[in-house]
Amino acid sequence: MEYSKSHSISSPIQPRLIIHGGAGNITRTNLPPSSYAAYRTALLNINRSTMHLLQTGSTALDAATSAVRLLEDNPLFNCGKGAVFARNGTIELEASVMVSRGKRKRGCGVMLLKHVKNPVLLAREMLLRGEEDGGGGDNGGDGDPSGGSGGAQGHCQLSGEEVEGLGREWGLEIVGERYFWTRRRWEEHRRGLKREEGGCFEDAGERESWELKIGGCEWQGDEDEGVGWDGREYLPQGTVGCVALDKYGTLCVATSTGGLTNKLPGRIGDTPTLGAGFWAEEWEVERPALYRQSEVLSPLQKIVPDALQEVLGQCLPSIVGYRGLPHHEIHKEKSPGHTTRAVAMSGTGNGDSFLRLAG
């Protein structure tokens, strides 16, 4: 990416990485040892391979989206292949990416997807092709109002068939809805509906047949290999994500989810919504002679009410405590009296709660 070449750095920044596999009651006490080991091994392997990318010079955007793509391909997690079902038995996917600097759009979200195998790669493509977009309509942009070769007309959020059509044009892998079906999620979906009706779990006869009929297609549920389940609610239920810092000093956050189990069709959560489920930014502050870290506020802090900051502080690290980069990690062109600060966040949990707070 261009941002890796536009800044000269006196000493390489040490890459850093955080990944999360979604909210859920995943502990040693409520999981069989083999299941706990499967989740732990999957996350460690993804962390290891992604860290290797960063250490060998990959950008934060490439590394973060690679990590989330691997999570999407793994049926253990609530995204891509392992996504949960909506009330009507369909699967609707969401994803997003955002970088702290270096791109015209900075962040993009995609939603209501049913056929793009890796939603996070579609969000990434929207971000990259934002350099080619015409700027969105005739609002004074200097490009083609039709959207130019980028195709997204400068939009940062797109949904459904329209954005999936762009994905096809851009060469992303397209799959049938059957690809996303997993037995565990289908069971979870059916148990949830029966629980609402005052029913009980499937009987032995029902457990032998795993047929799903959607849009005239008949799916036969196969046994998932690897991790079994013992009837207790432990499956991950939230957004998966990755935050990466590359050696060029840029942060990227990437997220992906299937949403809430038995959500209403058409529901859009916090995952593709900028400022609600994810954020990345950097800013420059003047370093006073007598430096007091608590007096330096980020642009995000300046616009978030104190009461909301207290709520966020219960589930997110305090954004007041982020430190500036050490002297040897500051760009050469920065003046000695200034320091660069940056933050990137990826949320997981009940996105409707995040959206109510963000509003």
Secondary structure, DSSP 4 states (H G I P E B T S, - for coil): -THHHH--BSSPPPPEEEEE--SS---TTSS-HHHHHHHHHHHHHHHHHHHHHHHTT--HHHHHHHHHHHHHH-TTSSSGGGPPP-TTS---EEEEEEESSSSSS-EEEEEEESSBS-HHHHHHHHHHGGGTS--STTSS-SS-TT-GGG-STT-SEEEHHHHHHHHHHTT--B--GGGG--HHHHHHHHHHHHHHTT-----HHHHT--EEEETTEEEEPPPPSS----SSS-S--S-EEEEEE-TTS-EEEEEEE--STTPPTT---STTSBTTTEEEEEEEEE--SS--GGG---HHHHHS-HHHHHHHHTTS--GGGPPPPPGGGSBTTS-TTEEEEEEEEE--S-HHHHHHHH-
